[in-house]
Structures are given as structure tokens and as C-alpha cells.
Amino acid sequence: MYSQQALQRSIDRMLTEANTRIAVGKNEEASRSYHKAAQFAEQMIELLEDAEAQRSMSIRAAEYKQRARKLRSNGKMDTARIKPVTDHEADEVAYSDEEADALEQQILLLIDDSPGRIDWDTIGGLTVLKEELRFHYGLAMAKIPQGVEIEGWNNVMFYGPPGTGKTLLACAIANKLTATFFNVKASQIVSKWVGESGRLISTLYRVARKFTRDGRPSIIFIDEFDALCKSRSSDGHLYHQQMLATILSEIDGFAQKNRRDLVMTIGATNRPWDLDAAVLSRFERRILIDLPSIEARADIFRIHLENKGIPVDPNSISYPILAENTERLTGREIARLCKEVTSCMLAEMNPDIPKLVDAGLKQIQNYEVKLRPLKLADFSDALEQLVPDTSEHEATYYKKWGSDVKKER
């Protein structure tokens, strides 16, 4: 399910696109834009809780459909009333290709609003790295003296074991820069059809550039980057070569004269050694997001217990002791451990919940969940059964790879 903000952006973009197409006489294509705006509006209705807001959005959806029908039937309509909800610039290209139209809708729905909930304090540990990221991304956005050329980090690759906070770091950066955040998994833009992946990638960067016109950056976060850009020696298919050529071209950047490139790419991978060498060279910084230190693990426990309002017994719970007993656990594994222990406590304190569910929705909705402070003993069974997802060999191999890559440069 898409967020209200993502759907609203999509509606606004479709209205702007319709204006552009009508202005150049592309009425059939403008009709499709209004039809898409109506579809997004209908999806928005399902998310709205206020009855008046639902009614207003229903009227808008009906109006967009009417505009689409008029354009299809006679190619004419009163354009004086046609205005986008937000003030987008007109697109530099009026697209007549229906397939390209569909690709853009697919990319618009990759815009993610969740970074607004992620702050630096949401991420345990990584203190030095957070400061480094704040400095370099701040430098990339700061005003540069006339006649001086300073290149910031437009392309950064996060690598390391799964669950160490790569996505959270990208979200925190987007939040602090108020950036438009495109949250992309490689599987969403890899297609079995020859040429389609390249078109999706080009559309992704083109749409991202459109959202920088108000001076805000766009951050394209691509997870599972190794699935998108495997080494050419390991995959010789034509579609793979075309996709690599496209991603190389787009990552190289696009900056108009006297204007900075505000599209930033952050890649994330658990298998950096599988990446194509040419693609890897486009990333100015490759940063190992390692397993959390003992201090970071203590901090992560605190984030997933106290910061979430789960009561703890201060005379029993010792975060340093929990951290000592969770060596090689990632932040994600610690979060899972806290969830499991909390769930056991809730089951103990609320044994009547299953019966209340059977009694009907109203019964369970009127029930208030009971809690008790967690003690160190609550973690005993879970800690005994712990098997870290990352082995010592794997943890060492990430560091070795990073060291070897630096020597090759």
C-alpha cells in the first residue's frame, strides 16, 4: 500500500503532465495522464479516514475522468481550470509513448515518505560515520564561493552484513536534507525483457531530476545493488550489458551549466565483491557498515526497549551485559530478539486475548494491553538459543575486501 504523500505527488505529476501535453497538442496522451490521475485519486480515497476528505477526493477523481473522456471524444476542453495541485515546472519532453507513460507511473510509486520518521538517534552506534555523512552531505548542499569547484559525495556505496543499518542511514540522510527519497530494490527495476530494465533506470533518474527543480535533492537508494550490477565476467547476457551501460551513464551524473547535480545515488549491498568494477569505480565512497560494537549493541537494545516505551527493571536489566552476550548480532537481529522477549512477556500478562478475539472485534478493541517491566531473566532462553546470522569468517571477509579494494586504487 502506498502512502498518501506518494499518491498525492503522483496525482500532481499527472496533472502537470496533462498540461504539458495539451500545450503541445498531444491530447490523446493528456487524456491518459488524467486517467492515471483519477486512478491515483481513487487509491487515495481508500487511505483517507475523514468523510469530507473522501468526498472531496471522489469529486476530483470524477473530474479527472471527465477531462479524460472529453479529450478522447473531441480533443477539446477548457484548459483555464486545469491546474496542478502543486507548482511543478512543465516537463522538458511531452511523451507520446504509452509504454513510457506507464514506466513513469511505476517509478513515481517508488517515492518513499518513511525517512521522515528516521533520525540519527534512531540508529544505534556508528557515531563517527554519522558525523562523516553529515559533513559530506552538508558540504554537497552548501553554497560554494564563486570560482571554486568542490565535488561532494553524489554516489556512495554502503556494504556489509545484512541488517547493520544501511537503509536506516540512507533514510536519515534523506530526512535531514528534506530530499525526495526513491526507495528502490533491484528486483523492482530488473526485467527479463531486453531493454526494459535500461528504460526503467533512465526513467528513474529522469523523474528524480524533475523533483530537484525546487532546489531540494533527490536521493535514489538502491538496495540489493549487486543484483543490478553484477560483474560482466559472471553474466554475459545482452540485456545485462545494456542495463550496465545505462546505470553507468546515469550514475555519472547530469548537471546543467552553472547548476549542481542534486540527484544523489546511495547503493547498498551485502555482496560487494560481486559488483562490476566499472560501476564500483563510479562510487566516490565505499563504506563498510560493520557489525555493531559492544557499545552500539547496548545502544540498540535501549532504542528497541526504552525508546519504544517497553518498561524495563533498572535493577535487573543491564544493557552492557546484554551487549556482551550478543556478539556478532546485527541491529536487525537485536531488534528481533527484543520483539521476541517482549512478545513472551505480553503473552504472560494478557492470557485472555485469544478468548477476546473469539468474542468479537468490539471486545478486543475495548481491551487495554497489560505490561510489566522486563528483567534480565526474560532474555535467558532467547540468548541461549542465539546463532548469529553472520559468521566470524564472513565478518572478516568484508574487512578484507574493503582493504583489498583500497590497495587496487
Sequence and secondary structure as in RCSB ss.txt:
>XXXX:A:sequence
MYSQQALQRSIDRMLTEANTRIAVGKNEEASRSYHKAAQFAEQMIELLEDAEAQRSMSIRAAEYKQRARKLRSNG
KMDTARIKPVTDHEADEVAYSDEEADALEQQILLLIDDSPGRIDWDTIGGLTVLKEELRFHYGLAMAKIPQGVEI
EGWNNVMFYGPPGTGKTLLACAIANKLTATFFNVKASQIVSKWVGESGRLISTLYRVARKFTRDGRPSIIFIDEF
DALCKSRSSDGHLYHQQMLATILSEIDGFAQKNRRDLVMTIGATNRPWDLDAAVLSRFERRILIDLPSIEARADI
FRIHLENKGIPVDPNSISYPILAENTERLTGREIARLCKEVTSCMLAEMNPDIPKLVDAGLKQIQNYEVKLRPLK
LADFSDALEQLVPDTSEHEATYYKKWGSDVKKER
>XXXX:A:secstr
   HHHHHHHHHHHHHHHHHHHHTT HHHHHHHHHHHHHHHHHHHHH   HHHHHHHHHHHHHHHHHHHHHHHTS
   GGG   SS     SS    HHHHHHHHHHHTTB  GGGG  GGGS S HHHHHHHHHHHHHHHS   TT   
   SEEEEESSTTSSHHHHHHHHHHHHT EEEEEEHHHH  SSTTHHHHHHHHHHHHHHHTTTTS  EEEEEESH
HHHSB GGG   HHHHHHHHHHHHHHT    TT    EEEEEEES GGGB HHHHTT SEEEE     HHHHHHH
HHHHTGGGT  B TTT  HHHHHHTTTT  HHHHHHHHHHHHHHHHHHH TTHHHHHHH HHHHHT       B 
GGGGHHHHHT   SS HHHHHHHHHHHHHHHHH 
